[in-house]
Amino acid sequence: MRARGRLLLAVGILLGLSGCVALLVRGGKRLYRATTAPAVASQGPVAIPTTVRKQLEQAVQSGAPGLTAIVMRQGRLLFRLDLGKIAPDAELPVASASKWMTAALVMSVVDDGRLALDAPVSRYLPDFTGAASRITLRQLLAQTSGTGSLRDGLDIRQDPQMTLAESAAEVARRPLQDPPGTVFRYGGPGFQVAGAAVEAVTGERWATLFDERIARPLGMHHTCWEHLPAHGVSPQQTRNPLLQGGVVTTADDYMRFLTMLAQHGRYGGRQVLSVQAVDAMEKVQTLGKPMAYRPPGARDRAAQYALGNWCERWTEAGDCTLVSSPGAFGTFPWIDRTSGVYGVFFVNSRLLRVAAYFYKARDAILSQPE
């Protein structure tokens, strides 16, 4: 049992570190396009600070084949750097950077009034009984629901072609690891449960709803949901997308999503999410709660968790002023509310290999005068 547990932990935590075989087989075109590009290409009205360029170059030298860095303020490009072997329109899996998008779609249904953050999930999913019936959507998105952590790998092991309702039913049959709302454990299957609630009240499949409510309004034409591992199942056939880590997207698409959040839910003259929804997503949820499991790379940082994203800095009222959602594959999106600057470091590499360079690059960006 101990050996099996170690194996699951390795699969879960390091899911994309050597790449997913199914993605490589099916995504040959993606990977070709991702690695056929000029060595360096930059654009934008702001010169890239020397320290920033140096840190990103070191990230590539550390083993990342190539990366795209895009930094914006108030919807306007400050600079973009395509460094190493990466195509400008490379489509890459972003692992846990998916969590932010999951929370956004859930909040769009909360905006409709068909879901409530603090209602018991049993209102929407009657399979949850006993102590689990008290779990709320807020707790699911804050990873304090008691349903476990990445160590368990329950959602990762599931069949991509089962439904989200079936996925959630499997979660409901397992005993809780903690009373709901009391302990933070990163990477559990709670996002699948939140997704099942979305499907239950809307009657639509997750991917369809995401396309209608998020992707199309933002012009995200190269974003899809998969299960990881995909087991050879295409996104179109996937009914059980891995909601904590199954997005495949481009740097430009992710920046469209970040721009919407940075503009308090507004994009292209349309209110995609309410201001209240974005504010709720950026409210710290874990203060005073034991952080029983943090992912590698987050253990030495003082960050707390909000809804689908890390809260790295916050006010006394609990409002996040610096938020991020880095993934195991290396992609690192962030928004700094103090300066209004936001960006993404888009890459397919081990997060632990590049994270230190990304934090230093971001610090250098945020230290620049306006």
C-alpha positions as CSV (number, residue, x, y, z in Angstrom):
1,M,0.0,0.0,0.0
2,R,2.9,2.4,0.8
3,A,4.5,1.7,-2.6
4,R,1.1,2.3,-4.3
5,G,0.6,5.5,-2.4
6,R,4.0,6.8,-3.5
7,L,3.3,5.9,-7.1
8,L,0.0,7.9,-7.0
9,L,1.7,10.8,-5.4
10,A,4.3,10.9,-8.0
11,V,1.8,10.7,-10.8
12,G,-0.4,13.4,-9.3
13,I,2.2,15.9,-8.3
14,L,4.5,15.5,-11.2
15,L,1.8,14.9,-13.7
16,G,3.3,16.8,-16.5
17,L,6.9,16.9,-15.6
18,S,8.0,14.4,-18.3
19,G,4.9,15.0,-20.5
20,C,1.8,13.0,-20.9
21,V,2.2,10.2,-23.5
22,A,-1.3,10.6,-24.8
23,L,-0.8,14.3,-25.3
24,L,2.4,13.7,-27.1
25,V,0.9,11.2,-29.5
26,R,-2.2,13.3,-30.2
27,G,-0.5,16.6,-30.0
28,G,2.4,16.2,-32.4
29,K,1.3,19.2,-34.4
30,R,1.0,21.3,-31.2
31,L,4.5,20.3,-30.1
32,Y,5.9,20.9,-33.6
33,R,4.4,24.4,-33.7
34,A,5.6,25.0,-30.1
35,T,9.2,24.3,-30.9
36,T,9.6,25.9,-34.4
37,A,10.2,29.6,-33.7
38,P,12.9,32.3,-33.7
39,A,15.3,32.1,-30.8
40,V,14.2,35.5,-29.5
41,A,11.3,37.8,-30.5
42,S,10.1,40.7,-28.5
43,Q,7.5,43.4,-29.0
44,G,5.6,46.1,-27.1
45,P,6.1,49.8,-26.2
46,V,8.1,49.2,-23.0
47,A,11.7,48.0,-23.1
48,I,12.1,44.7,-21.3
49,P,14.0,45.4,-18.1
50,T,17.5,43.7,-18.2
51,T,16.9,41.9,-15.0
52,V,13.6,40.5,-16.3
53,R,15.2,39.3,-19.5
54,K,18.1,37.7,-17.6
55,Q,15.8,35.7,-15.3
56,L,13.7,34.5,-18.2
57,E,16.8,33.5,-20.1
58,Q,18.0,31.6,-17.1
59,A,14.6,29.8,-17.0
60,V,15.2,28.6,-20.6
61,Q,18.8,27.6,-19.7
62,S,17.5,25.6,-16.8
63,G,15.9,23.2,-19.2
64,A,12.7,24.9,-20.5
65,P,12.7,24.5,-24.3
66,G,11.2,28.0,-24.7
67,L,8.8,30.4,-23.1
68,T,6.5,33.3,-23.8
69,A,6.2,36.2,-21.4
70,I,3.4,38.7,-21.8
71,V,2.9,41.6,-19.4
72,M,0.0,44.1,-19.6
73,R,-1.6,47.0,-17.7
74,Q,-5.2,48.0,-18.0
75,G,-5.7,46.0,-21.2
76,R,-2.6,47.4,-22.9
77,L,0.5,45.5,-23.8
78,L,3.6,46.5,-22.0
79,F,5.9,43.9,-23.5
80,R,6.0,40.4,-24.9
81,L,9.0,38.1,-25.2
82,D,9.1,34.8,-27.0
83,L,12.3,33.2,-25.9
84,G,13.9,29.9,-27.1
85,K,12.0,27.3,-29.0
86,I,8.4,28.2,-28.7
87,A,5.9,29.3,-31.4
88,P,3.9,32.5,-30.7
89,D,0.7,30.5,-31.0
90,A,1.9,27.3,-29.2
91,E,-1.0,25.3,-27.6
92,L,0.2,23.9,-24.3
93,P,-1.3,22.2,-21.2
94,V,-1.2,24.5,-18.3
95,A,-1.9,22.1,-15.4
96,S,-3.1,24.0,-12.2
97,A,-3.3,27.3,-14.0
98,S,-6.6,25.7,-15.1
99,K,-8.1,26.2,-11.6
100,W,-8.6,29.9,-12.1
101,M,-10.7,29.2,-15.2
102,T,-12.7,26.6,-13.4
103,A,-13.5,29.1,-10.6
104,A,-14.5,31.7,-13.2
105,L,-17.1,29.4,-14.9
106,V,-18.5,28.4,-11.5
107,M,-18.8,32.1,-10.6
108,S,-20.7,32.8,-13.8
109,V,-23.4,30.4,-12.7
110,V,-23.4,32.0,-9.2
111,D,-23.9,35.3,-11.0
112,D,-27.1,33.7,-12.6
113,G,-28.4,32.8,-9.1
114,R,-28.5,29.1,-9.9
115,L,-25.7,28.3,-7.6
116,A,-24.8,29.9,-4.2
117,L,-21.3,29.9,-2.8
118,D,-22.4,29.1,0.7
119,A,-25.3,26.7,0.0
120,P,-24.7,23.0,0.8
121,V,-23.6,21.1,-2.2
122,S,-26.2,18.4,-1.4
123,R,-28.8,21.0,-2.7
124,Y,-27.5,20.3,-6.2
125,L,-25.9,16.8,-5.8
126,P,-28.0,14.5,-3.5
127,D,-25.3,11.9,-3.5
128,F,-23.6,14.0,-0.8
129,T,-25.0,12.9,2.5
130,G,-24.0,13.0,6.2
131,A,-21.1,15.4,7.0
132,A,-20.3,15.7,3.2
133,S,-23.8,17.2,2.7
134,R,-22.6,20.4,4.4
135,I,-19.7,21.0,1.9
136,T,-20.2,24.3,0.1
137,L,-19.0,25.5,-3.3
138,R,-16.8,28.1,-1.5
139,Q,-15.0,25.2,0.3
140,L,-14.7,23.2,-3.0
141,L,-13.0,26.1,-4.8
142,A,-10.9,27.1,-1.7
143,Q,-9.7,23.4,-1.4
144,T,-11.0,23.2,2.2
145,S,-13.9,20.8,1.5
146,G,-12.3,17.8,3.3
147,T,-12.3,15.7,0.1
148,G,-8.6,15.1,0.1
149,S,-5.5,16.3,-1.8
150,L,-3.3,15.6,-4.8
151,R,-1.8,12.7,-2.8
152,D,-4.9,10.7,-3.4
153,G,-5.2,11.2,-7.2
154,L,-8.8,10.2,-7.3
155,D,-9.8,12.5,-10.1
156,I,-6.6,11.9,-12.0
157,R,-7.3,8.1,-12.1
158,Q,-10.9,8.5,-13.4
159,D,-12.1,7.7,-16.8
160,P,-12.2,10.7,-19.1
161,Q,-15.4,9.5,-20.7
162,M,-17.4,9.2,-17.5
163,T,-19.7,12.1,-16.7
164,L,-18.9,14.8,-14.1
165,A,-21.9,13.6,-12.2
166,E,-20.3,10.1,-12.0
167,S,-17.0,11.7,-11.1
168,A,-18.7,13.6,-8.2
169,A,-20.6,10.4,-7.1
170,E,-17.2,8.6,-6.7
171,V,-16.0,11.5,-4.5
172,A,-19.3,11.3,-2.4
173,R,-18.7,7.6,-1.7
174,R,-15.3,8.3,0.0
175,P,-15.0,9.3,3.6
176,L,-14.0,12.8,4.3
177,Q,-10.4,13.5,5.4
178,D,-11.4,16.6,7.4
179,P,-14.6,18.3,8.5
180,P,-15.8,20.6,5.7
181,G,-14.2,24.1,5.9
182,T,-11.5,23.3,8.4
183,V,-8.3,22.3,6.7
184,F,-6.6,23.3,3.4
185,R,-5.4,20.4,1.2
186,Y,-4.3,21.3,-2.3
187,G,-5.2,19.3,-5.4
188,G,-8.1,17.2,-4.2
189,P,-11.1,16.2,-6.4
190,G,-13.3,19.0,-5.2
191,F,-13.2,20.9,-8.5
192,Q,-14.9,17.9,-10.1
193,V,-17.7,18.2,-7.6
194,A,-18.1,21.9,-8.3
195,G,-18.2,21.1,-12.0
196,A,-20.9,18.5,-11.5
197,A,-23.0,21.1,-9.6
198,V,-22.6,23.5,-12.6
199,E,-23.8,20.8,-15.0
200,A,-26.6,19.8,-12.7
201,V,-28.2,23.2,-12.6
202,T,-27.5,24.3,-16.2
203,G,-28.2,21.0,-18.0
204,E,-25.1,21.7,-20.2
205,R,-21.8,20.0,-20.5
206,W,-18.8,21.8,-18.8
207,A,-16.9,22.4,-22.0
208,T,-19.9,23.7,-23.9
209,L,-20.8,26.1,-21.1
210,F,-17.2,27.3,-20.8
211,D,-17.2,28.0,-24.5
212,E,-20.4,29.9,-24.3
213,R,-19.7,32.0,-21.2
214,I,-15.9,32.5,-21.2
215,A,-14.1,31.4,-24.3
216,R,-16.2,32.9,-27.0
217,P,-16.9,36.3,-25.3
218,L,-13.1,36.6,-24.8
219,G,-12.1,35.4,-28.2
220,M,-10.3,32.4,-26.7
221,H,-10.3,30.3,-29.9
222,H,-7.5,27.9,-29.0
223,T,-8.5,26.7,-25.5
224,C,-10.0,23.3,-24.7
225,W,-10.5,21.0,-21.8
226,E,-9.0,17.5,-21.5
227,H,-8.5,14.9,-18.8
228,L,-4.9,14.2,-17.7
229,P,-3.9,11.6,-18.5
230,A,-6.1,11.7,-21.6
231,H,-5.8,8.0,-22.4
232,G,-6.2,8.8,-26.1
233,V,-9.6,10.5,-25.6
234,S,-10.0,13.7,-27.6
235,P,-11.3,16.9,-25.9
236,Q,-14.6,16.5,-27.9
237,Q,-15.1,13.0,-26.4
238,T,-14.0,14.0,-22.9
239,R,-17.1,14.3,-20.6
240,N,-15.0,14.3,-17.4
241,P,-12.4,17.0,-17.9
242,L,-9.8,17.4,-15.2
243,L,-11.1,20.7,-13.8
244,Q,-8.1,21.3,-11.5
245,G,-5.6,20.8,-14.4
246,G,-7.0,20.0,-17.8
247,V,-6.8,23.2,-19.9
248,V,-4.8,23.3,-23.1
249,T,-4.4,26.9,-24.3
250,T,-2.2,29.6,-25.8
251,A,-0.4,32.5,-24.2
252,D,-2.6,34.9,-26.0
253,D,-5.8,33.1,-24.9
254,Y,-4.7,33.0,-21.3
255,M,-3.9,36.7,-21.4
256,R,-7.4,37.4,-22.7
257,F,-8.7,35.6,-19.6
258,L,-6.4,37.5,-17.3
259,T,-7.4,40.8,-18.9
260,M,-11.1,40.1,-18.2
261,L,-10.2,39.4,-14.5
262,A,-7.9,42.4,-14.3
263,Q,-10.7,44.6,-15.6
264,H,-13.1,43.3,-12.9
265,G,-14.9,40.9,-15.2
266,R,-15.3,43.2,-18.2
267,Y,-13.9,42.5,-21.6
268,G,-14.6,44.1,-25.0
269,G,-17.4,46.2,-23.7
270,R,-19.1,43.2,-22.1
271,Q,-19.4,42.2,-18.4
272,V,-18.4,38.5,-18.6
273,L,-18.3,38.1,-14.8
274,S,-19.8,40.5,-12.3
275,V,-17.5,42.7,-10.2
276,Q,-18.8,40.9,-7.1
277,A,-17.8,37.5,-8.7
278,V,-14.2,38.6,-9.3
279,D,-14.0,40.2,-5.8
280,A,-15.2,36.9,-4.3
281,M,-12.6,35.0,-6.3
282,E,-9.9,37.2,-4.8
283,K,-10.9,37.0,-1.1
284,V,-8.5,35.0,1.1
285,Q,-10.2,31.8,2.4
286,T,-7.6,29.9,4.4
287,L,-6.4,32.3,7.1
288,G,-6.3,30.5,10.4
289,K,-6.8,27.1,8.8
290,P,-4.1,24.4,8.9
291,M,-2.3,24.1,5.5
292,A,-2.1,20.3,5.7
293,Y,-0.9,19.9,2.1
294,R,0.8,22.4,-0.2
295,P,2.1,21.5,-3.6
296,P,5.9,21.4,-4.2
297,G,7.1,24.9,-4.8
298,A,4.5,26.5,-2.5
299,R,5.7,25.1,0.8
300,D,8.2,27.8,1.5
301,R,6.0,30.7,0.6
302,A,3.5,32.5,2.8
303,A,0.7,32.4,0.3
304,Q,-2.9,31.6,1.3
305,Y,-5.6,30.4,-1.0
306,A,-8.6,32.3,-2.4
307,L,-11.1,30.7,-4.9
308,G,-9.2,28.9,-7.6
309,N,-6.0,31.0,-7.2
310,W,-3.3,31.7,-4.7
311,C,-3.5,34.9,-2.6
312,E,0.1,36.0,-2.2
313,R,-0.6,39.3,-0.6
314,W,-3.8,40.6,1.1
315,T,-5.2,43.5,3.1
316,E,-6.4,43.3,6.7
317,A,-9.9,42.9,5.3
318,G,-8.8,39.8,3.4
319,D,-8.8,41.3,-0.1
320,C,-6.1,39.8,-2.2
321,T,-3.7,42.3,-3.8
322,L,-1.4,39.8,-5.6
323,V,-2.9,36.6,-7.0
324,S,-1.5,33.8,-9.1
325,S,-2.2,30.3,-10.3
326,P,1.0,28.5,-11.3
327,G,0.8,25.0,-12.7
328,A,3.1,21.9,-12.5
329,F,3.9,22.3,-16.2
330,G,5.5,25.7,-15.5
331,T,2.9,28.2,-16.8
332,F,2.6,31.0,-14.2
333,P,-0.2,33.6,-14.5
334,W,-0.6,36.5,-12.0
335,I,-2.3,39.8,-11.4
336,D,-1.0,42.6,-9.2
337,R,-3.9,44.8,-8.0
338,T,-1.7,47.4,-6.5
339,S,0.0,48.4,-9.8
340,G,-2.6,47.1,-12.2
341,V,0.1,45.1,-13.9
342,Y,-0.6,41.4,-14.8
343,G,1.0,38.8,-16.9
344,V,1.8,35.2,-17.8
345,F,5.0,33.2,-18.1
346,F,3.9,30.5,-20.6
347,V,6.0,27.4,-20.8
348,N,6.0,23.6,-20.8
349,S,8.6,22.6,-18.2
350,R,8.8,21.6,-14.6
351,L,7.5,24.3,-12.4
352,L,10.2,23.5,-9.8
353,R,12.8,24.1,-12.5
354,V,11.6,27.6,-13.5
355,A,9.6,29.0,-10.5
356,A,12.5,30.8,-8.8
357,Y,13.3,32.6,-12.0
358,F,9.7,33.5,-12.6
359,Y,9.3,35.0,-9.1
360,K,12.4,37.1,-9.6
361,A,11.3,38.2,-13.0
362,R,7.9,39.2,-11.7
363,D,9.4,41.1,-8.7
364,A,11.6,43.0,-11.2
365,I,8.6,43.8,-13.3
366,L,6.6,45.1,-10.4
367,S,9.4,47.2,-9.1
368,Q,9.5,49.3,-12.3
369,P,8.2,52.8,-12.1
370,E,5.0,53.4,-13.9
